C-alpha cells in the first residue's frame, strides 16, 4: 500500500483490509512511522516513539475490531506500563507507570497498534500545545500556528496523515479545540461513560474524560464503544450505550430542535469567521429539515468561568504537589504552572466546595434548555487556530511572576483582593479564545466539534454541538448526516500529502526528529 492509498482509508476501513489479508499490520505500521518521520521536524507532534513495543504487539498476534491499525496515545492519563508518562513536563519526565490505564488496555484489546505518545502543554493546562520541555506543536494547515490543546499532538498527527485516529482527553475542550484547529472530528462523551481506572475515580472532579480525534464519524463511534464500560471501584457509571454507538449511527437522525448562539458567554469578541461558520451550519441544518432558531441557556458565563478556574487552580496545586511526592522538583515546572499552583494553594476548602456546588446550578440551567431543545449549536472557538506565541506571558509579567513566586510573596498574598482580581482577569483572558467548550465539561454533557467550515484564511473552523447527558447517539447521528451533506474526510492539508504551507515549523525553526 502506498501512502496516498493509506490516506484514503479511515481506521475502520484499514482494519477491514487487515482482516481480509489485503494488507499486513506491519505494513501499516511502516507507513505510519515513515510519515511520522517525514512530518515530525515540522509539527513536533510526538514526544516518544514506541516502535519496539508496536512490533512486539504485532508479533504476539492481534485481535479486536481495529486489529492492525496504527495508533498514538496522548502522553497524559493514557499510561502504558514501563513507558514514561510525562504530562508535557520536564518535572515528570521520569514518571514511569507500572501498569496500563484502563483506556490504554481497551485500545490495545481492540487490536490498535500503539507506536508512540503525543505532545501536549504542561499538565494539559492550556488550549494550545506549547510545552517548554517538548516544544510547541505546529498546525499542519499552517506551520506558523499552533495545533490547539491540550490534545494538540494527537490532532496534528492525524491531520498530517500519520494515522487516521489518535487518543485524546478533554477537561475543558481539549479534544474539541484541537479538532477545530486541525479540521478533525471529536466528541467528548458524557460524564461517567468512560472509566478513569486504575489511578483515579474521577479526573478534575468529573470534568475530564477521554475520546479520540478522527477523520470519520464511524471511527469515533467505534472508539467510544470500545472505551465504554465499568471498571472495579468506579464511583459513577453511566453504562454501556444501547444500542452500541456504531450501530446507532446506522439509524437516520430524527428531526431536531436546535438552538444556536454566536455570542461569547463571557462577553469577549467572536470573529466574523466563527459567526459565519455557525450561520452556515444553521442554514445547512434547516435545509436538512431541522428546526433551528437563536437560543441559548440562561447561564452566567462569567460565574462559570470563575468556577471553572477555581477548580483548575486547585487541581494544578494538587497535581504539582502529587508530582513532588514522587520525587519531582517543583522548580522544574514551568513558571506559569508554578504560579497557578501557588494561587491554587490560596483557595480555601470552603471556597472550593462552594464553587463545586455551583456546578449543579449550571447543570440544572442547561437541563432546562434541553427541555425545549435537543441541541445547542455554537462556534467551537472564537477564531481559527492561534499563531505560535499568542497568549504567552510578556517579559514584564514573566519577571514579575518569577519574583513573586520565587520570593514566596505570591503565596503570602494569594487570598487577598488583589489576587482575586488577578484570578478574575486570568479567567477572562484564558477563556477568551475558547469560551464555548467548558460548559459541557462542568455539566457532564456530551459535545462535539464538527469540521464543517473554513475561515477566510482557508484554515479549519469547527462548529460545536452539545446535547443532554447520555445522548451521544443523537450527536453521532447528526454528525453522520452532516458528514454526508458536507463531507470533510478528504479535506487534508498539503503537509499530509507531502507538501507544507509556510515551509518551516513556524516557531524557532528547530527541526525535531522522532524521539526515542
C-alpha positions as CSV (number, residue, x, y, z in Angstrom):
1,X,0.0,0.0,0.0
2,X,1.3,3.5,-0.9
3,X,0.8,6.4,1.4
4,X,-1.7,8.1,-0.8
5,X,-3.8,4.9,-0.6
6,X,-3.3,4.8,3.2
7,X,-4.8,8.4,3.4
8,X,-8.0,7.2,1.6
9,X,-9.0,4.9,4.4
10,X,-10.2,5.5,7.9
11,X,-9.4,3.2,10.8
12,X,-12.5,1.1,10.2
13,X,-11.6,0.5,6.6
14,X,-7.9,-0.2,7.4
15,X,-9.0,-2.8,9.9
16,X,-11.2,-4.5,7.3
17,X,-8.3,-4.7,4.9
18,X,-6.1,-6.3,7.6
19,X,-8.9,-8.9,8.3
20,X,-9.2,-9.6,4.6
21,X,-5.5,-10.2,4.3
22,X,-5.1,-7.4,1.8
23,X,-2.6,-5.6,3.9
24,X,-0.5,-6.6,6.9
25,X,-0.3,-4.8,10.3
26,X,3.5,-4.3,9.9
27,X,3.0,-2.6,6.5
28,X,0.6,-0.2,8.1
29,X,3.0,0.5,10.9
30,X,5.8,1.1,8.5
31,X,3.6,3.7,6.6
32,X,2.7,5.4,9.9
33,X,6.3,5.6,11.0
34,X,7.5,6.8,7.7
35,X,5.0,9.7,7.6
36,X,5.7,10.5,11.3
37,X,9.4,10.7,10.4
38,X,8.7,13.0,7.5
39,X,6.4,15.4,9.3
40,X,7.9,15.4,12.9
41,X,10.5,18.1,12.1
42,X,7.8,20.4,11.1
43,X,4.9,19.7,13.5
44,X,6.6,18.2,16.6
45,X,3.5,16.0,17.3
46,X,5.3,13.1,19.0
47,X,7.2,13.0,22.3
48,X,8.0,9.3,22.2
49,X,8.1,6.6,19.5
50,X,7.4,3.1,20.7
51,X,8.2,1.1,17.6
52,X,9.7,-1.8,19.5
53,X,6.6,-2.2,21.6
54,X,4.4,-1.9,18.5
55,X,6.4,-4.7,16.7
56,X,6.2,-6.9,19.8
57,X,2.5,-6.3,19.9
58,X,2.1,-7.4,16.2
59,X,4.3,-10.4,16.8
60,X,2.2,-11.6,19.7
61,X,-0.9,-11.6,17.5
62,X,-3.7,-9.1,17.1
63,X,-7.4,-9.4,17.8
64,X,-10.2,-7.0,18.1
65,X,-12.3,-4.8,15.7
66,X,-9.4,-2.5,14.9
67,X,-6.6,-5.1,14.8
68,X,-3.6,-3.8,12.9
69,X,-4.5,-0.1,12.8
70,X,-1.6,2.2,13.9
71,X,-2.4,4.3,17.0
72,X,-1.0,7.0,19.2
73,X,-1.7,7.7,22.9
74,X,-1.7,11.1,24.5
75,X,1.2,11.5,26.9
76,X,-1.2,12.2,29.8
77,X,-3.6,9.8,31.6
78,X,-3.0,7.1,28.9
79,X,-0.5,5.2,30.9
80,X,1.5,2.5,29.1
81,X,3.3,0.2,31.6
82,X,7.0,0.7,31.6
83,X,6.9,3.9,29.4
84,X,7.2,7.4,30.9
85,X,4.0,9.5,31.2
86,X,5.5,13.0,31.4
87,X,2.3,15.1,31.0
88,X,4.2,17.5,28.9
89,X,6.5,18.4,31.8
90,X,10.3,18.2,32.5
91,X,9.4,17.6,36.1
92,X,7.6,14.3,35.2
93,X,10.0,13.0,32.6
94,X,10.9,10.0,34.8
95,X,7.4,9.2,35.8
96,X,7.1,5.5,34.7
97,X,3.8,3.8,35.4
98,X,3.8,0.1,36.4
99,X,0.6,-0.7,34.7
100,X,-1.6,0.3,31.8
101,X,-4.5,2.7,32.3
102,X,-7.9,1.2,31.6
103,X,-8.2,3.3,28.4
104,X,-4.8,2.1,27.2
105,X,-5.8,-1.5,27.9
106,X,-9.0,-1.1,26.0
107,X,-7.2,0.4,23.0
108,X,-4.8,-2.5,23.0
109,X,-7.6,-5.1,23.4
110,X,-9.2,-3.6,20.3
111,X,-6.1,-4.5,18.4
112,X,-4.8,-1.0,17.8
113,X,-1.1,-0.9,17.4
114,X,0.3,1.7,19.7
115,X,3.6,3.1,18.3
116,X,4.0,6.3,20.3
117,X,2.8,9.1,22.6
118,X,1.8,12.6,21.6
119,X,2.7,16.2,22.7
120,X,0.7,18.5,24.9
121,X,1.0,21.6,27.1
122,X,2.4,21.0,30.6
123,X,-0.2,19.1,32.7
124,X,-2.7,19.7,29.8
125,X,-3.5,23.1,31.2
126,X,-3.9,25.1,28.0
127,X,-5.9,25.4,24.8
128,X,-2.5,25.5,23.0
129,X,0.2,22.8,23.0
130,X,3.4,24.7,23.9
131,X,5.3,22.6,26.4
132,X,8.6,24.3,27.3
133,X,10.2,20.8,27.7
134,X,9.0,19.1,24.5
135,X,8.4,22.3,22.4
136,X,5.2,23.6,20.7
137,X,3.1,21.6,18.3
138,X,2.6,23.2,14.9
139,X,-0.6,23.1,12.9
140,X,-0.3,21.0,9.7
141,X,-2.6,23.6,8.0
142,X,-0.3,26.5,8.8
143,X,3.0,25.9,10.5
144,X,3.1,29.4,12.0
145,X,0.1,28.4,14.1
146,X,-0.5,26.1,17.0
147,X,-2.4,22.9,16.7
148,X,-4.5,23.7,19.8
149,X,-4.6,22.0,23.1
150,X,-4.4,20.1,25.1
151,X,-4.6,17.1,22.7
152,X,-2.6,19.1,20.1
153,X,0.0,16.4,19.3
154,X,-2.7,13.8,18.5
155,X,-4.6,16.3,16.4
156,X,-1.5,17.4,14.5
157,X,-0.5,13.7,13.8
158,X,-4.0,12.8,12.4
159,X,-4.2,16.0,10.3
160,X,-0.7,15.4,9.0
161,X,-1.6,12.0,7.7
162,X,0.4,9.9,10.2
163,X,-2.7,7.9,11.2
164,X,-6.5,8.0,10.9
165,X,-7.3,8.4,14.6
166,X,-5.5,9.1,17.8
167,X,-6.3,9.3,21.5
168,X,-7.0,12.4,23.5
169,X,-8.6,13.7,26.7
170,X,-10.9,16.6,27.4
171,X,-11.2,18.6,30.6
172,X,-12.3,21.9,29.2
173,X,-12.3,21.4,25.4
174,X,-9.0,19.5,25.0
175,X,-10.4,17.2,22.3
176,X,-12.7,19.7,20.6
177,X,-10.3,22.7,20.5
178,X,-7.5,20.9,18.6
179,X,-10.1,19.2,16.4
180,X,-11.4,22.7,15.4
181,X,-7.8,23.9,14.8
182,X,-6.8,21.0,12.7
183,X,-10.0,20.2,10.7
184,X,-11.0,17.0,12.5
185,X,-14.0,15.4,14.2
186,X,-14.0,14.9,18.0
187,X,-16.7,14.1,20.5
188,X,-16.4,14.5,24.3
189,X,-18.6,11.8,25.9
190,X,-20.8,12.2,29.0
191,X,-19.5,12.1,32.5
192,X,-19.4,8.5,33.8
193,X,-19.3,7.0,30.3
194,X,-15.6,6.1,30.4
195,X,-13.6,4.8,33.4
196,X,-10.5,6.6,34.8
197,X,-9.2,3.4,36.4
198,X,-7.0,2.4,38.0
199,X,-5.3,5.6,39.1
200,X,-8.5,7.7,39.5
201,X,-12.2,7.6,40.2
202,X,-12.7,10.9,38.5
203,X,-10.3,13.4,37.0
204,X,-10.9,17.2,37.6
205,X,-14.0,16.3,39.7
206,X,-15.5,14.6,36.6
207,X,-14.9,17.4,34.2
208,X,-12.3,15.4,32.3
209,X,-12.9,12.4,30.1
210,X,-11.4,10.5,27.2
211,X,-12.0,10.2,23.4
212,X,-10.3,10.3,20.0
213,X,-9.6,12.7,17.2
214,X,-10.5,11.3,13.9
215,X,-11.4,12.0,10.3
216,X,-14.7,10.0,10.2
217,X,-17.7,9.8,12.5
218,X,-17.8,6.0,12.3
219,X,-14.3,5.7,13.7
220,X,-15.2,7.9,16.7
221,X,-18.4,5.9,17.3
222,X,-16.5,2.6,17.3
223,X,-13.7,4.0,19.5
224,X,-16.3,5.2,22.1
225,X,-17.9,1.8,22.1
226,X,-14.6,0.3,22.8
227,X,-13.8,2.7,25.6
228,X,-17.1,2.4,27.4
229,X,-17.6,0.0,30.3
230,X,-17.1,0.0,34.1
231,X,-14.0,-1.0,36.0
232,X,-13.9,-2.2,39.6
233,X,-14.3,0.7,42.0
234,X,-15.7,3.3,39.6
235,X,-17.6,5.8,41.6
236,X,-20.2,6.6,38.9
237,X,-21.2,4.6,35.8
238,X,-23.4,5.9,33.1
239,X,-23.5,2.5,31.5
240,X,-23.0,0.9,28.1
241,X,-24.7,2.5,25.1
242,X,-27.8,0.6,23.9
243,X,-27.6,0.0,21.1
244,X,-23.8,0.5,20.6
245,X,-22.9,3.8,19.0
246,X,-21.5,2.1,15.9
247,X,-25.0,0.6,15.4
248,X,-26.9,3.7,16.4
249,X,-25.2,5.8,13.6
250,X,-26.9,3.5,11.1
251,X,-30.3,5.0,12.1
252,X,-31.1,8.3,10.5
253,X,-31.3,11.2,12.9
254,X,-34.8,12.4,13.8
255,X,-35.9,16.0,13.2
256,X,-34.2,18.0,15.9
257,X,-34.9,21.3,17.6
258,X,-31.7,23.2,17.6
259,X,-30.9,26.5,19.5
260,X,-27.8,28.4,18.3
261,X,-25.8,31.3,19.6
262,X,-22.6,33.1,18.4
263,X,-22.3,35.3,21.5
264,X,-19.4,34.6,23.8
265,X,-20.8,33.7,27.2
266,X,-18.1,35.8,28.9
267,X,-18.7,38.8,26.6
268,X,-15.4,38.5,24.7
269,X,-15.0,39.1,20.9
270,X,-16.0,36.3,18.5
271,X,-14.5,36.6,15.0
272,X,-16.6,37.1,11.9
273,X,-15.3,33.7,10.7
274,X,-16.7,31.9,13.7
275,X,-20.0,33.7,13.4
276,X,-20.3,32.9,9.7
277,X,-19.4,29.2,10.4
278,X,-22.4,28.9,12.8
279,X,-24.7,30.7,10.5
280,X,-23.7,28.4,7.6
281,X,-24.2,25.4,9.8
282,X,-27.6,26.7,10.8
283,X,-28.6,27.2,7.2
284,X,-27.5,23.6,6.3
285,X,-29.4,22.2,9.3
286,X,-32.5,23.9,8.2
287,X,-32.1,22.6,4.7
288,X,-31.8,19.1,6.2
289,X,-35.2,19.5,7.8
290,X,-34.3,20.5,11.4
291,X,-35.9,23.4,13.3
292,X,-33.2,25.9,14.1
293,X,-33.5,29.2,16.0
294,X,-31.4,31.6,18.0
295,X,-31.4,30.5,21.7
296,X,-29.0,29.9,24.5
297,X,-29.2,28.5,28.0
298,X,-29.7,31.0,30.9
299,X,-26.3,30.7,32.4
300,X,-24.0,33.4,33.9
301,X,-20.9,32.9,31.7
302,X,-18.6,34.9,34.0
303,X,-19.6,32.9,37.0
304,X,-19.0,29.7,35.1
305,X,-15.5,30.9,34.1
306,X,-14.7,31.8,37.7
307,X,-16.0,28.4,39.0
308,X,-14.0,26.6,36.3
309,X,-10.8,28.5,37.1
310,X,-11.2,27.8,40.9
311,X,-11.3,24.0,40.1
312,X,-8.4,24.5,37.6
313,X,-6.2,26.3,40.1
314,X,-6.9,23.9,42.9
315,X,-6.2,20.9,40.6
316,X,-3.0,22.4,39.4
317,X,-1.8,22.8,43.0
318,X,-2.8,19.2,43.8
319,X,-1.0,17.9,40.7
320,X,2.2,19.8,41.4
321,X,2.1,18.5,45.0
322,X,1.5,14.9,43.8
323,X,4.5,15.2,41.5
324,X,6.6,16.4,44.4
325,X,5.5,13.3,46.4
326,X,7.0,11.0,43.7
327,X,10.3,12.9,43.6
328,X,9.7,15.7,41.0
329,X,11.2,19.1,41.6
330,X,8.7,21.9,41.8
331,X,11.4,24.2,40.2
332,X,11.2,22.1,37.1
333,X,7.7,23.0,36.3
334,X,7.1,26.0,34.0
335,X,6.7,29.4,35.7
336,X,3.1,29.7,34.8
337,X,2.3,26.3,36.3
338,X,4.1,27.1,39.5
339,X,2.2,30.4,39.7
340,X,-1.1,28.7,39.1
341,X,-0.2,26.1,41.8
342,X,0.6,28.9,44.3
343,X,-2.8,30.5,43.6
344,X,-4.4,27.2,44.0
345,X,-2.9,26.8,47.4
346,X,-4.5,30.1,48.3
347,X,-8.0,28.7,47.7
348,X,-9.7,27.6,50.9
349,X,-11.6,24.4,51.3
350,X,-14.8,26.3,51.8
351,X,-14.3,28.3,48.6
352,X,-13.6,25.2,46.6
353,X,-16.6,23.4,48.0
354,X,-18.9,26.4,47.3
355,X,-17.5,26.6,43.8
356,X,-18.1,22.9,43.1
357,X,-21.7,23.2,44.4
358,X,-22.4,25.8,41.7
359,X,-21.7,23.1,39.0
360,X,-25.2,21.9,39.9
361,X,-26.6,25.3,39.1
362,X,-25.2,25.2,35.6
363,X,-26.3,21.6,35.0
364,X,-29.9,22.5,36.1
365,X,-29.9,25.5,33.8
366,X,-28.6,23.5,30.9
367,X,-31.1,20.8,31.6
368,X,-33.9,23.4,31.4
369,X,-32.6,24.4,28.0
370,X,-32.8,20.8,26.9
371,X,-36.4,20.6,27.9
372,X,-37.1,22.8,24.9
373,X,-34.2,22.0,22.5
374,X,-32.3,18.8,21.6
375,X,-29.1,20.5,20.7
376,X,-27.1,23.7,21.4
377,X,-25.0,25.0,18.4
378,X,-22.2,27.5,18.9
379,X,-18.7,28.0,17.5
380,X,-16.1,25.7,18.9
381,X,-13.6,28.5,19.1
382,X,-13.8,32.3,18.9
383,X,-11.4,32.2,15.8
384,X,-9.2,30.0,13.8
385,X,-6.0,28.4,15.2
386,X,-3.8,30.9,17.1
387,X,-0.4,32.0,16.0
388,X,2.6,30.5,17.9
389,X,3.3,32.6,20.9
390,X,-0.2,34.1,21.1
391,X,-1.2,34.5,24.8
392,X,2.3,34.0,26.1
393,X,3.4,35.9,29.2
394,X,5.0,39.2,28.4
395,X,8.6,39.7,29.6
396,X,7.5,42.1,32.2
397,X,4.9,39.8,33.6
398,X,7.4,36.9,33.5
399,X,9.9,38.9,35.6
400,X,7.1,39.9,38.0
401,X,5.9,36.3,38.4
402,X,9.4,35.0,38.8
403,X,9.9,37.5,41.6
404,X,6.6,36.8,43.3
405,X,6.8,33.0,43.1
406,X,10.5,32.8,43.9
407,X,10.3,35.1,46.9
408,X,7.2,33.5,48.3
409,X,5.3,36.8,48.1
410,X,2.6,35.4,45.9
411,X,1.8,32.7,48.4
412,X,1.6,35.3,51.2
413,X,-0.9,37.5,49.2
414,X,-2.8,34.6,47.5
415,X,-6.0,35.2,49.4
416,X,-6.1,39.0,49.1
417,X,-8.5,41.0,47.0
418,X,-5.6,42.0,44.7
419,X,-5.1,38.3,43.8
420,X,-8.8,37.8,43.5
421,X,-8.9,40.4,40.8
422,X,-5.9,38.8,39.1
423,X,-7.7,35.5,39.1
424,X,-10.8,37.1,37.5
425,X,-8.6,38.6,34.8
426,X,-6.9,35.2,34.2
427,X,-10.3,33.6,33.9
428,X,-11.3,36.1,31.2
429,X,-8.0,36.0,29.3
430,X,-7.6,32.3,29.5
431,X,-11.1,31.5,28.2
432,X,-11.5,34.4,25.6
433,X,-10.2,32.3,22.7
434,X,-12.3,29.2,23.8
435,X,-15.3,30.4,25.7
436,X,-17.8,27.8,24.4
437,X,-16.4,24.4,25.5
438,X,-16.2,24.4,29.3
439,X,-19.9,24.3,29.9
440,X,-20.1,20.7,28.7
441,X,-17.3,19.7,31.0
442,X,-18.8,21.2,34.1
443,X,-22.3,19.8,33.4
444,X,-21.1,16.4,32.2
445,X,-23.0,16.7,28.9
446,X,-21.7,15.2,25.6
447,X,-20.4,17.7,23.0
448,X,-18.7,17.5,19.6
449,X,-16.7,19.7,17.2
450,X,-17.6,19.2,13.5
451,X,-15.2,20.4,10.8
452,X,-17.9,21.9,8.6
453,X,-16.3,25.2,7.6
454,X,-13.2,27.1,6.8
455,X,-12.3,30.7,7.7
456,X,-11.5,33.5,5.2
457,X,-7.8,32.5,5.5
458,X,-8.6,28.9,4.4
459,X,-8.0,27.4,7.9
460,X,-10.4,25.0,9.5
461,X,-13.3,26.3,11.6
462,X,-15.1,23.9,13.9
463,X,-18.8,24.2,14.9
464,X,-19.8,22.9,18.3
465,X,-22.9,20.8,19.3
466,X,-23.9,19.9,22.8
467,X,-26.7,17.5,23.8
468,X,-28.4,16.4,27.1
469,X,-26.3,14.0,29.2
470,X,-26.2,10.4,27.9
471,X,-27.3,11.4,24.4
472,X,-24.1,10.9,22.4
473,X,-26.2,8.8,20.0
474,X,-28.1,11.8,18.8
475,X,-24.9,13.8,18.3
476,X,-23.3,11.0,16.3
477,X,-26.4,10.5,14.2
478,X,-26.4,14.2,13.4
479,X,-22.7,14.1,12.7
480,X,-23.3,11.3,10.1
481,X,-25.9,13.4,8.4
482,X,-23.6,16.4,8.3
483,X,-20.7,14.3,7.1
484,X,-22.9,13.1,4.2
485,X,-24.2,16.6,3.4
486,X,-20.8,18.4,3.6
487,X,-18.0,15.8,3.5
488,X,-14.7,16.6,5.2
489,X,-12.8,13.3,5.1
490,X,-10.7,14.2,2.0
491,X,-10.0,17.8,3.2
492,X,-6.4,17.5,4.2
493,X,-3.5,20.0,4.5
494,X,-0.8,19.9,1.9
495,X,1.6,18.5,4.6
496,X,-0.4,15.3,4.8
497,X,0.2,14.8,1.0
498,X,3.9,15.7,1.1
499,X,3.9,19.5,0.9
500,X,4.0,22.1,3.6
501,X,2.3,25.5,3.8
502,X,4.8,28.0,5.2
503,X,7.9,25.8,4.6
504,X,9.2,25.7,8.2
505,X,7.9,24.8,11.6
506,X,6.8,28.4,12.3
507,X,8.3,28.8,15.7
508,X,12.1,28.8,16.3
509,X,12.7,26.7,13.1
510,X,14.4,23.9,15.1
511,X,13.6,20.6,13.4
512,X,12.9,17.6,15.7
513,X,13.5,14.0,14.7
514,X,11.4,11.3,16.1
515,X,12.1,11.0,19.9
516,X,13.2,7.7,21.3
